Amino acid sequence: MFAIAPADPDSLDAKVLLAELGAALARVTGSDGSASFDAADVRGPRACFLVARAADGSLAGCGALRSLTDDVAELKRMYARPGSGAGAALLAALERQALAFGYRDVWLETRRVNARAVAFYEKHGYRVIDNFGKYVGRPEAVCLGKRPDTRAPVFL
């Protein structure tokens, strides 16, 4: 069981998790991905940054949503500490929050070489979509999207 709650992306807890994510991405993709994240994007209306904690209170993961269009939220900086098991719970919480904000779809981008992330998202119902925004024409990028289940309860 995880406690998942909103947090400021510049908080110490968020910075710890984002640094871990950056290091993991750099090992897999050669880039920490930080250039694609602006904390201001997840502070505004219809946006959020969430932190997951394990039952013992330890940090387990983070993730964010930002607006792409009136109907589409973009998932950003999704990370679960290895072995924590927080990934599915965090993703579900972000999807519920996207629905609560009124989005119809959730999209994301990851690098093709990040096979573990691609498999995780596909396991949770995401499918490859056309690359969007700054990812158009970038063959190293793969974009995925999902229409979350509107029957899922909203807890945040």
ABEGO torsion letter per residue (X at the ends): XBBBBBBBAABAAAAAAAAAAAAAAAAAAGBAGAAABBAAAAABBGBBBBBBBBAAGBBAEBBBBBBABAABBBBBGBBBBBGAGAAAAAAAAAAAAAAAAGBABBBBBBBAABAAAAAAAAAAGBBBBBBBEAABGBAABBBBBBBBBAABBBAX
